């Protein structure tokens, strides 16, 4: 997202209210004078599509050929990874914050490697 793409992304952050100013405690415990909440952008379909297009424009075509799967991190990253994986025809994975204690007790959802045979 260089040049006008960066300006466009900044406008999306402002337009969607995803950029907040104030005092925010980050996960690290540090305080920040601003907070970027990417979870809001998918609520604005046009802004979300523009953001996805910007992400795709910075993914190098050679990298796309070498990548076998795309992974998203909860929660903000999953929506973006899902749409980009679909657009690039790549399998999607996501990593849970904590391993499930029920069902299949997985920390990673999706296929880590291609399952073989039937």
Buried (B, 14 or more C-beta within 10 A) or exposed (E): BEEEBEEBBEEBBEBBEBBBEEEBEEEEEEEBEEBBBBEBBBEBEEBBEBBBEBBEEEBEEEEBEEBEBBBBEEEBBBBBBBBBBEBEEBEBBBBEEEEEEEEEEEEEBBEEEEEEEE
